[in-house]
Each structure stands twice: as C-alpha cells, then as structure tokens.
Amino acid sequence: MWIYEKKLQYPVRVSQCNPRLAKFLIEQYGGADGELAAALRYLNQRYTLPDKVKAILTDIGTEEFAHLEMIATMVYKLTKDATPEQLKEAGLGAHYADHDRALFYNNAAGVPWTAAYIQAKGDPIADLYEDIAAEEKARATYQWLIDMSDDPDLNDALKFLREREVVHAQRFREAVEILKEYQSQKKYF
C-alpha cells in the first residue's frame, strides 16, 4: 500500500534552538486538529464511503502521516540543543520530567491525545463536512504558528503545511460533490 522514501515530504530547517516555539508546534502533533487526529480520522472514515471517494481519504490520510513526521522533525530540531532550564522556561518542564526529549502525543497545553478527537458518523456527507472543517481548523492553526514564529526557515515548512491543508479541504469539497451525484443516481440491482 505504501512506499516509504527515507526523506521528508518537504525539507524542514530551523534557524535556532527555540523550545517555546516547539511547545506551540506540539499542538499539530497531538492536538485535536493536529496531524495524528487527521490521519486516523480519514483512514477510519474511508470504510463507510463509496469506492468513488474512498481513495481520496486514503491519499489524504497517508499524507497526514508525512505531515506528522515533519512536525516531529521540527519539534526535535527546535529542542535538541536546549538545556533542561530552557525547556522549563519554555513551559516544557513537565514534558521533560515525564518524557525527556521524546515526543509524546499531547497538545500544546500538555493534554494527552485522545480518540475522542476522531469523528466518524457513518454518514458520508456528514463525515466529509467534518473533514473539511478539520482541514480549515488545521490551516488556521498553521497560520497562527507562522504569526508567532520569527524563524524564516521554519516558516517555509509551516507555509507548505498550511497550503496542503487548503488543498485537502478542496479535495474533500470535490468528494462531497461526487457523493451528492452518486447518491442521486438510480441504483439497479
């Protein structure tokens, strides 16, 4: 199903150690509107969708895992040279005490990831509108992260991720139209 290339979907560079920015980026790692929740949501919802749109959710869901890998790389690069004191000052003291520098699925406030973030109604139209909303929320979060960052190298990758959210929302909107057309066709058995 997958071919794994040992490179990121888009290069991730950071200009300097910045654990405070890493703390904010963790939102997209394990937050409700982050990449893990999106990947799992789409790959789960595809089972109740007609074949005409199942592939769209498969494609986007697997791409979200690539985005998760990019976020993990950003957080790692932003914190790898930080001292424990710098991590504490950035609000990552509790994280460091529990996990050292290991990534853990939680949001920027430290709340652990939960399956409650994943929505699956079983109604294809409702699920796709949920997916559009998820992509728009992720796009907004990426914009806010860009607004808080003064790292032009990091912002380059964040802008890439923000634009991918726009593309995903557009593809889900196309899927809604495909489904509406599919549902209005007469079925013959």
Disulfide bonds with the S-S distance in Angstrom:
none
